[in-house]
Amino acid sequence: MKRPAACLFDLDGLLLDTEPHHSKAWSQAAARFGLLLLPGQLLSLRGRRRSDNVDQVRAWIAEAGQAVPSAAELLAVQQPIVQRLLQGAVPMPGARELLERLRELQVAMALVTSSGRDAVERKCAPHPWLEFISERVLGDDPDLGLGKPAPDPFLLAARRLGVAPGDCWAFEDSLAGAQSARAAGCVVHVVPGADLPANVLSELRDCADHLLGSLAELSLD
């Protein structure tokens, strides 16, 4: 398989094991406003921008017939929970080693995440190896149009690196992210989470050029 001109990486659930923390924070925040989030709802929040998730959770609260909090009120509950939990996030298997190898090979890299700048800085601070990725497209990037699953994040990353999307390998774990990378025309590598139901896993397979058990399985030699 031809080596890529660039590699574009999601962050949550792909490089860092953060998804269980995000799900727990959204679940606890929604419960404060009378809504029990179901597993399928929590899965649908993965890979999306915080602002999009706020809108979605508020819509679910309204559908449940509960008093709907403002976006600020919902985040005032959710953010302290997730910030505390994320302090314990650990690298996903093979993530650090893959980034080190790409740096040795001088392959361009970009982070393509739905998280905003403040959240990314907090998540990355305990992990200096993430500084190997200097180019970053964030959820609150002023140059970004739509978030995942739209193709905009990956198209923006490829444009900033000066590489055609078709010459990029995109790495994702969520359905929204995989759909975004596929729509952008990247070569899509998916590392699905172990907790995914069969229907979501089937949709991920449809988006993937390559399905991996972990990043440790990928060989560049």
C-alpha positions in Angstrom: 0.0 0.0 0.0 1.4 3.4 -1.1 2.5 5.6 1.8 0.3 8.7 2.3 1.3 12.2 1.7 -0.4 13.2 5.0 -2.2 11.6 7.9 -5.2 13.2 9.5 -6.1 12.2 13.0 -9.2 12.4 15.1 -8.4 12.9 18.8 -11.2 11.5 21.1 -11.4 7.7 21.1 -8.7 7.5 18.4 -5.5 8.9 20.0 -6.8 9.4 23.5 -9.2 7.2 25.4 -11.7 9.9 26.2 -15.0 8.8 24.8 -16.2 7.0 28.0 -15.5 10.3 29.9 -17.5 12.4 27.5 -20.4 9.9 27.6 -20.5 9.9 31.4 -20.4 13.7 31.5 -23.3 14.1 29.0 -25.3 11.4 30.8 -24.9 13.1 34.2 -25.6 16.5 32.8 -28.8 15.4 31.0 -29.9 13.6 34.2 -29.7 16.9 36.1 -32.5 18.2 33.7 -34.6 15.1 34.0 -33.4 13.1 30.9 -32.0 9.6 30.9 -29.8 9.3 27.8 -29.9 5.9 26.2 -26.8 4.2 24.9 -27.7 4.9 21.3 -28.2 8.6 22.0 -24.7 8.7 23.7 -23.2 7.0 20.7 -24.7 9.5 18.3 -22.9 12.3 20.2 -19.5 10.9 19.4 -17.3 12.8 17.0 -19.4 15.9 16.9 -18.8 19.5 18.0 -19.7 20.5 21.5 -22.1 23.2 20.2 -23.9 20.6 18.0 -24.2 18.2 21.0 -25.6 20.9 23.2 -28.3 21.6 20.6 -29.1 17.9 20.3 -29.3 17.2 24.1 -31.5 20.3 24.6 -33.8 19.0 21.8 -34.0 15.6 23.6 -34.8 17.3 26.9 -37.6 19.1 25.1 -38.9 15.9 23.5 -39.0 14.3 27.0 -41.3 17.1 28.2 -38.8 18.5 30.6 -37.9 22.2 31.2 -35.2 23.0 28.6 -32.1 24.6 30.0 -30.2 27.2 28.0 -27.0 26.1 26.3 -25.0 28.0 29.0 -26.9 26.2 31.8 -26.4 22.8 30.3 -22.7 23.4 29.7 -22.3 24.8 33.3 -23.2 21.3 34.5 -21.5 19.2 31.8 -18.1 21.0 31.5 -16.9 20.7 35.1 -17.7 17.0 35.0 -15.9 16.3 31.8 -12.9 18.4 32.7 -12.4 16.5 35.9 -12.8 13.1 34.2 -10.5 13.9 31.2 -7.5 14.3 33.6 -7.3 10.6 33.6 -7.5 10.0 29.9 -4.7 7.6 28.6 -3.3 7.0 25.1 -5.0 4.5 22.8 -2.9 1.5 21.9 -0.3 2.2 19.3 -1.1 6.0 19.1 2.1 7.4 20.4 4.2 4.9 18.5 2.4 5.6 15.2 2.9 9.4 15.5 6.6 8.9 16.3 7.1 6.7 13.2 5.3 9.2 11.0 7.5 12.0 12.3 10.6 9.8 11.5 9.3 9.3 8.0 8.5 13.0 7.7 4.9 12.4 6.8 2.7 15.5 7.3 0.1 15.2 10.0 -2.9 17.2 11.2 -5.3 16.9 14.0 -9.0 17.0 12.9 -11.1 17.1 16.0 -14.6 18.4 16.9 -13.2 19.6 20.3 -12.6 23.3 20.8 -9.3 24.9 21.5 -9.6 25.0 25.2 -10.7 21.4 25.5 -7.9 20.2 23.1 -5.3 22.1 25.2 -6.4 20.4 28.4 -6.5 17.0 26.8 -3.1 17.3 25.1 -1.3 18.9 28.0 -0.4 15.6 29.8 0.7 14.1 26.5 3.7 15.9 25.0 3.9 13.4 22.1 0.7 15.0 20.7 2.9 18.0 19.9 4.2 16.0 16.9 1.0 17.1 15.2 1.5 20.9 14.6 -1.4 21.5 12.2 -4.8 21.4 13.9 -8.4 21.8 12.7 -10.5 22.3 15.8 -14.3 22.4 16.3 -14.2 26.1 16.9 -11.8 26.9 14.1 -12.8 30.3 12.6 -12.1 28.9 9.1 -14.4 25.9 9.5 -17.8 25.7 8.0 -19.8 22.7 9.1 -18.5 20.1 11.6 -18.4 16.3 11.2 -20.1 14.4 9.5 -19.8 17.1 6.8 -16.5 16.9 4.9 -15.4 20.4 5.8 -12.9 19.5 8.7 -10.9 17.1 6.6 -11.0 19.3 3.5 -9.7 22.2 5.5 -6.9 20.1 7.0 -5.8 18.8 3.6 -5.9 22.4 2.2 -3.7 23.7 5.0 -1.2 20.9 4.5 -1.2 21.5 0.7 -2.2 17.9 0.0 -5.0 16.5 -2.1 -7.6 14.8 0.2 -7.3 11.6 -1.9 -3.6 11.4 -0.9 -4.4 11.6 2.8 -5.0 8.8 5.2 -7.8 9.8 7.7 -8.0 7.9 11.0 -11.3 7.8 12.9 -13.3 5.9 15.4 -16.7 7.5 15.3 -19.4 7.2 12.6 -19.7 11.0 12.2 -15.9 11.2 11.8 -15.7 8.3 9.3 -18.6 9.8 7.3 -16.8 13.2 7.2 -13.5 11.7 6.0 -15.2 9.6 3.4 -17.2 12.6 2.1 -13.9 14.5 1.8 -12.4 11.8 -0.4 -9.7 10.6 2.1 -8.5 7.0 2.4 -10.4 6.1 5.6 -8.9 4.0 8.4 -11.4 3.2 11.1 -10.6 1.9 14.6 -14.0 1.1 16.0 -14.7 1.2 19.7 -15.3 -2.1 21.5 -18.8 -1.0 22.7 -20.4 -0.4 19.3 -23.6 -2.2 18.4 -23.8 -4.3 15.2 -25.7 -1.7 13.2 -23.2 1.1 13.9 -20.3 -1.2 13.2 -21.9 -2.1 9.9 -22.2 1.6 8.9 -18.5 2.1 9.9 -17.5 -0.7 7.6 -19.3 1.0 4.8 -17.3 4.1 5.3 -13.9 2.4 5.8 -11.2 1.6 3.3 -9.4 -0.2 6.1 -10.8 -1.5 9.5 -8.2 -1.8 12.3 -8.4 -3.4 15.7 -6.0 -0.7 17.0 -3.5 1.8 15.6 -0.8 -0.7 16.7 -1.8 -2.9 13.7 -0.9 -0.3 11.1 2.4 -0.9 9.4 4.2 1.8 7.4 7.2 -0.3 6.4 
